[in-house]
Amino acid sequence: MKFFCDNNISHRIAKALFILAQPTEVIHLTDKFPTNTPDEEWIFKMKQEGYVIISGDSKIAKRPHQKKALIDSKLTVFFLAKGLDET
C-alpha cells in the first residue's frame, strides 16, 4: 500500500507513518511536487500511481473543483482532524 500526505500534513507525520508502516511507501507532497501544486494536479497524478491520500484539509471535499477531482479519482482519502498534526 502507498500513502501520499498533502501539504496540510507535516513531514514529521509522513516520516512517522513510513517508519511504523514499513515496507509500505509513505511520501509527502513536497517529495514529488512543488509546494504550490494545485490539488487537482496532484490528485490526478496520485490516481495514476495508486496512492491512498492522507490530508489535513477537509475543505478539499467542499470546493467544487477539488471535490470533483477526488470523486473522479475514486481514491481512498483520510482527512485528519485539526490538532492531530500540530507543527
C-alpha positions in Angstrom: 0.0 0.0 0.0 1.2 3.5 -0.8 0.3 6.6 1.2 0.6 10.3 0.0 0.4 13.1 2.6 -0.6 16.5 1.3 0.8 19.9 2.4 -1.5 20.0 5.4 0.3 17.0 7.0 3.8 17.7 8.3 6.8 15.9 7.1 7.1 14.5 10.7 3.8 12.7 10.4 4.8 11.3 7.0 8.1 10.1 8.3 6.5 8.5 11.4 4.0 6.7 9.2 6.8 5.5 7.0 8.7 4.1 10.0 5.7 2.5 11.5 4.3 1.0 8.3 7.4 -0.3 6.5 7.6 -1.7 3.9 4.6 0.5 3.0 5.5 3.6 1.0 4.7 7.0 2.5 5.6 10.2 0.7 4.8 13.9 1.3 3.5 16.2 -1.4 6.9 18.1 -1.4 8.7 14.8 -2.2 7.1 14.8 -5.7 5.7 18.3 -6.4 6.4 22.0 -5.7 4.6 23.3 -2.6 2.1 25.3 -4.6 0.9 22.5 -6.9 -2.9 22.7 -7.4 -4.8 19.9 -5.6 -6.4 18.8 -8.9 -2.9 18.2 -10.4 -1.5 16.0 -7.6 -4.8 14.2 -7.1 -4.7 13.2 -10.8 -1.1 12.0 -10.6 -1.8 10.1 -7.3 -4.7 8.3 -9.0 -2.3 7.1 -11.8 0.1 5.8 -9.2 -2.5 4.2 -6.8 -1.9 6.1 -3.6 -4.1 6.4 -0.5 -4.4 10.1 0.4 -3.9 11.5 3.9 -5.0 15.1 4.2 -5.5 17.7 6.9 -7.5 19.9 4.5 -11.1 18.7 4.8 -12.1 21.8 2.8 -10.9 20.0 -0.4 -14.1 18.0 -0.2 -16.2 21.2 -0.2 -14.5 23.1 -3.0 -16.2 22.2 -6.3 -13.1 21.6 -8.5 -11.2 19.7 -5.8 -14.3 17.7 -4.8 -14.9 16.7 -8.4 -11.2 15.6 -8.8 -11.5 13.5 -5.6 -14.8 11.8 -6.7 -13.5 11.2 -10.3 -10.2 9.8 -8.9 -12.0 7.1 -6.8 -9.0 7.3 -4.4 -9.3 6.4 -0.8 -8.9 9.6 1.3 -8.4 10.1 5.0 -9.0 13.5 6.5 -7.2 14.1 9.8 -8.9 16.4 12.3 -7.1 19.6 13.5 -4.9 19.0 16.4 -3.5 15.7 15.2 -0.7 17.3 13.3 0.5 20.3 15.3 3.7 21.7 13.9 
